[in-house]
């Protein structure tokens, strides 16, 4: 079963893995499922803090 996908570049929705307009790869428009026992949450938050620090923005916890 195919799922809805979206091109980040031109915002076109499709069922294909590549955009029919620009040829870029498409991604799922839905966020990942939430789990209170997220084993990688600590690492994602740490990475986000580092990225925000490099951009000169403050990351509120």
HUMOMO-V25270 format. One record per helix or strand of 3 or more residues. SS is the DSSP state (helix for helix, strand for strand). FROM is the first residue (numbers start at 1). TO is the last residue. If there is no record, write none. Layout:
[[SS/FROM/TO] [SS/FROM/TO]]
This chain:
[[strand/5/7] [strand/25/27] [helix/41/54]]
